[in-house]
């Protein structure tokens, strides 16, 4: 984004989400089951805040990506941004799959279905591709684009009861895993694309009104009010909507309403960091937020043993006491961030490096022909 229009709070939100993910994955993977006590207040607070991480990632990804597309189109040349977006989406899909590779296992001839398990990177990658498609279709009709994004997000959430237990047994695992958790997928494109769609919807609001007087104050207040509404009143609203329309699906959604409530959490988080934005510019928090991809990859290798099969999980899985797990999580966050800052570059560096490799391969192929 241009310096004058840069939304600095976005990097802070990214940093919060990635740090929450680091400690959340570490503790969840290594904490002994004996201490997973739902009657323990501290454990419940930790568990609740851990649940905010993924919705935040998906929402912020949609917001940033759509905002950049809108800005590029406003300048009269969004084709490079569309091309870059499609490449980035495909790249995230590729990285997501590659992190499931166990080289030693493959060399010994042992190939299992774990490789086809879908995680957050694949879902975000596919979500970016979907957003590019929607932008391409509706970019000439700005307000229709906003409405479509909102409706898509709403439908993804409300229809969750219809696909919650879907299994797709006769569908190839490579495809089915994007829709069902039956085969071990951690995330599925539905309902998670809903968060990206809502994030993109928010970006359209920012794009149209960010230059207006008192926009920031109005937006912060709106984030808090709408967020609180979604957390405390969205279930009641869905029930009222069901009674009014006679559509049972609204009531079914209200009975297990984690999607709208988590979106409310995300909006509260946005409001908090947007309010504190002036304190976060050029801070270490903002710098961490610029390195989310490299941090994600590094943590996956260290914790889950990508490529080699040797990670902390292999040696310490569900064995730590709370005090050790907390200390270990803090140390883990520091080590991963240190490696990211000193031995890995920014997300853009990773994208550009792979893009250059792809361009080099294309050039050589053309030369051979």
N, C-alpha and C positions, 0 to 999 in steps of 0.2 A: 504494500500500500504506500501511497505517497506520504511523505513525512507529515504534511499538513492534515491529512485525513486519517492518519493511523490510529486505530483503536487499541491503545496500549493495554487496556484491561484484559483483552483477549489473551495475550501472552501470560498474564498473571493467572487467568483461569486455567489455561493449559498447564502451567506449572503446578498449580494446586492439584489438578486431576492426575498428572503423571506421578507426583509424589505420593498421593493417596493410593495410586495403583501399585507403586513399588512396595510400600509397607503392607498394603492389603494382600498382595500376592505372597509376600514373604511370610507373613503371619499365618495366613490361611493354609499355606502349603506345609509349614513346619511346626505349627502349634499342635501340641498333643490333644487328642479328642477329649481327654479327661477335663480339660479346661474350657471346652466349648459349652458354656453354661448359659442358656437363654434366660435364666433367672438372675444372672449377674448384670447389674446396671452398666458397669464399665464395658463388658463384652457387648451388650446390646447397643450402646452408643457407638462403639467401634464398628459393629456390624452395619448399623444404619448409615453411618457416614461412608463406609466402604461402598455401599450400594449407590452412592451418588456418582461415583467415578465414571462408569460406562455411559450413563445418560449425558454427563457433561462432555465427554469426548465426542460423542456423536453429534450433539447439538452445536458445539463450538466448531466442529469440522464443517457442518452445513452452513453455519453463519459465515465463516471466513471464506469458504470456497465460493458461495453464491455472491458474496459482497465483491470479491475480486472479479467475477464474471460480469456483474452489473457495471462496475467501474470501467472495465475494458470495453464493454459495449457502448457506454456513454461517450467514450473517447473515439468511437467509430471503428474500432479494430479489435474485436474479441476473438478472431480466429486463432491467433497464437495462444491465447488463454484457454480456449476450448481444446486445442491440441494438447497443451500442457496438462490440462485437467484429465483428459482421457489417458494420457501416458501415466500420470500420477496414480490414477485409479487402478490401471493394469499393474503398475509397479507394486502397489500395496497388496494386490492379490498375489503377485509373485513372491513377495517377501513373506507374506502370511503363510503360504504353503512351504516355502523354503525352511522356515523355522521349525517345521515338523520333520525335517529330514534327519535321519540318523545314519551318517555315512558308514560307520562300522557295521551297523546292522544290514545296510543295503549291500555292502561288499561281501558279507557272508551269505547273501542270497535270501535274507529275511525281510520281505517287504510286507508291511501290514497296513490296514485301513486307517491307522492313526494319521497318515499323511493327508487324508481327505477331510479331516476334522476342520471345521470352520471356526475361526476366532475373530477377534475385533478388527484386525487389519483387513481381512477379506471383506468383512461387512462394510467397513468404511470405504474401502476401495470401490466396491460395487455401488455404494450410495453416491459416491462422487460421479460415477458414470451415469447413474440415473439423473442426478442433478444437471449434468451437462446436457442430457437429452431433453429434459424439461425446459432448460434455458433456451436451447436451440429452437424448440417449438413455440415458446411463448415470449421470447425476448422483445418482440415488437409490441407486445401488449402487457405493459408493466403491471397494471392492477390485476389483470386476469392471472398473471404469473403468481402474484401474491395469494390470490384466492385459491388457486390450484394447489400451491404448497401447503396452505393451511388445511384444506380439505383432505389432501393426501395424508398429512400427519394425523388428523383427526380420525380418518377411516382406519389407518394402520393401528391406532390405539383401541378404538371402539370394537373393531372386529377381532381383537385378540382371542376372545373365547372360542371363535370358530376354528382357529388353527393351533390352539394351545397344545393339544395332544395329538396332532397330526403325525403320522408315521411314514407314509409314502414308501411302503415296503417294496413295491414293484418298480420304483424309480431308481436309476443308478445313483450310488452313494455320492458321487461327485456333484450331482445336481441336488439330490434330496437333502444333503447336509446343510444347504442354504436355507431350508425351510423347517427342518425338524432336528431336535436334539437327541433323537432315538439312537443315533450312531456315535454320539459323544461330542457333537458340536457344542462349543461354549456359547456362541452367539448365532443367531439366525437373522436373515435380512429383515424379516418381519418378527417383532414389531420395531426393530431398532432403526430401520430407515425412517420411521416416524419422527424420531428425534432430529435426524438430519434435515428432514423436511421442515420441521418447526424452526430449526436454526436458520435455514435458508429464508423462511418467512420473516424472521426477525431481521435478517440482513436487508430485506427490501425496505423495511421501516427505517433502518439506519440510513440506507442509501438515499432515500427521499428527503429525510428530515434532519440529518445530522448537523447541517449548517444553520438551522434555525435557532433563534434566541431561546434560551431556557430548555432546549431539547434534552440536554444531559440531565437536568434536575427532574424534568417530567418523566424521562425514561427510567431513571433510578426509582422514583416513586412507583411507576407502573410495574417495574420488575417485582418490587416488594408486594404490592397489592395483588397482582395477578398470581404471583407465586404463592402467597398465603391462601388465596382463593382455591387454587388447584390442590394444595395440600389438605386443607380443612373442609372445603365445600364441594369439590368436584364430584364426589360420589353422590352427594345429595342432589346436585344438579343433574347428573345422569339419571337418577331415579325419577326426578320430576319430569325430565325429558321423555323417559319411558312411559310414564303415566299420561303425559300429554299426547304423545304420538301413537301409543299402543305398540311400539317396537320393543320387543322383549330383550333384544341385544343390548340396549342401553343399560338395562337393569343387570344383565349378566356381566357387563363390563364394570359396573359399579360394585358388584359383589367381590371383585378381585382387582381393585383399582390401584395397581402399583405404578402404572405408566404415567398417568396424569399427575399423581402425587410426586413422582420423581422429577417430572418436568417442572413442577412447582419448586422443588429443591434447587434445580438448576437455575431457575430465574432468580431466586433469592441470592444464590451465589453470584450470578451476573450483577445484580444490583449492588451487592457488597463490594465487589472488586471494581465496578465502574465508579462507585462513590470514592474509592481509595486510589483511583487511577493516577492522580498527580504525584502520589508517593511511590509509585511503582515504576515510573519511567526509568529506563537504563539500570534497573536494579538487578540483583542476582536472580530474583524470582522471574523477571522478564526474560533473562538469558536462558534460564532453564526451560521456559515455555517455548523457546525457539528451537529446542533440541529434542522434542518429544519422540520423534521417530528413532533417532540413534539411541536414546535412553531406553525405549521399548525393546529394541533389538538386543542391546547389551544385557538388559535384565533377563530377557528370555533365555539367552545363552547361559548366563551364570546360574540362574535359578532352576531352569528346566532341562538344561543340557542339550540345547539344540546342536545339531551336527555330530556331536560326539557321544551323546547319551550320558555324559558325566556332568551333572549339575548338583547344586545343593540338595535338591529334592531326592536324588539317588542315595545320598548319605545321611540326611537328617529328616526325612519325611515324617511329619506328625510326631516329632519326638521332643520338642522343646517345651520348657516351662514358660509361663508368661513373662517373667522378668528377663529371661534369656532371649525370648522371641522379640520383646520390645527393643532391647539393646541391639540385637542382631538386625532388626528392621532399620533402625537409625543408621547403623554402620553400613548396611546394604545400600541405603539411599545415598549416603556420602560416597561410597566407592563407585557406584554406578554413575553418579553425576560427575565425579572426578574423571573417570575414564572417558565419559562423553565430552567433557570440556577439553581434556588434554590429548586424547588419542582419537577422537572422532570429531568431525566438523559439524556444521549445521545441517538441518534437514535438506536445505537447498543444495548443499555440497553433495550429499548422497544422491539426490535426484539427478543433478547435473552430471555426476560421475557416471552413473548408469546410462544416462542419455548419450553421453559421449561414446561409451562402449557400444551401444546399439548403433549409433551413426557410423562408427568405425567398421563394424561388421557389415552394415549395408554398403559402405563404400568399397570394401574388399570384394563383396559379392558382385557388385556392379562391374568392378575391374576384371573379375574372372570372366564374366559374360562378354 
